[in-house]
Amino acid sequence: MNKNIKESLNNLIKVIQETGEYSAFKSVEKLWTEAKDSQKLFNDFLEDRQTLQIFKQGNFPGLEEQKFKVKELYDRVNKDKVIRDWMDAQDKYQQFIWEQADYLTVELGYSFSPKPRGGCCG
């Protein structure tokens, strides 16, 4: 990598790390890493949602029970403040980064890659 470009990119990283968007993201991320119960709840939801998809594809017995289980977990996930804050912080920080990428895309006349279609879970 070109030495000047690398130095400029390191400066850009430093500037980004000094923004409120970055510090807000890192604060919530720290809370998330400490919230083991919320992590377990979220992982349980993701696993059961994946199981539900398998049940749907194979039309397996127990589909209705699995739908109910996923709905209950979904409701619990939506009520968990740590999970909501973590997902919201990810979405906001991702949007912030994509704004920077959009600027570079326009200025360089070259699209890096398409934007993701949703937030962290979309």
Secondary structure, DSSP 4 states (H G I P E B T S, - for coil): --HHHHHHHHHHHHHHHTSHHHHHHHHHHHHHHH-HHHHHHHHHHHHHHHHHHHHHHHT-TTHHHHHHHHHHHHHHHHH-HHHHHHHHHHHHHHHHHHHHHHHHHHHHT---SPPPSSSTT-
